Amino acid sequence: EVQLLESGGGLVQPGGSLRLSCTVSGFTFSNYWMTWVRQAPGKGLEWVANIKPDGRETNYVDSGKGRFTISRDNAKNSLYLQMNNLGVEDTAVYYCARDLDAFYDFWRAKPGDWGRGTLVTVSS
Amino acid sequence: QSALTQPASVSGSPGQSISISCTGTSGDVGDYNYVSWYQQHPGKAPKLIIYDVTTRPSGVSNRFSGSRSGNTASLTISGLQTEDEADYYCSSYSASTPLGVFGTGTTVSVL
């Protein structure tokens, strides 16, 4: 059974940092594109970042460039999102998700499995 | 990174059919077969219900179907049931953004 479990969310002050983790099981992690998607309270879904199976390509939402870093450790079956200089606009539930299919060389924007999410609250 | 356009809400009676539109451009919905639909119940993670415009994942009810005409994709729910009350999002590969684009989301109500 495919499982994705996010952790690391919480309350942080504006300007602070958080590192989100996503631990996966039930599939060969190193074969899949992975992504972070967020959802602000009462709002829609927003792509945050994605990363190629080998970690050699990453992409970010414009508002996250220079502040967010997505990474992965294929040996530990784990995905990460380092978030720095957080603002109130970053308050959201952050989901990790994996591509529907393995072995693709490009991101097709169709994640098939999602974690339950972790809440990040940026507030003073 | 503009979002795909969806109606804010759609409603129907049990047993009826409803459709949700998802309008993009020739750089996303219109040119590529990577259009997906997600169902999200309150407090839950999104669930993939349609991918590649028309394909249903295993285990998803055949009451859900997808289609496309030009730059607009559509999700149809037939035989509407109370458990279909949820938010629905489309997404698409985009030639102009490496992340892809989501739709604005549609709330489905079963009257």
Interface residues (C-beta under 8 A of the other chain):
Chain A: T35 V37 G44 L45 E46 W47 V48 A49 N50 N59 Y60 V61 D62 Y95 L100 W107 R108 A109 K110 P111 G112 D113 W114 G115 R116 G117
Chain B: Q1 A3 Y34 S36 Y38 Q40 K44 A45 P46 K47 L48 Y51 D52 P57 Y89 S91 S92 Y93 S94 P98 L99 G100 V101 F102 G103 T104 G105
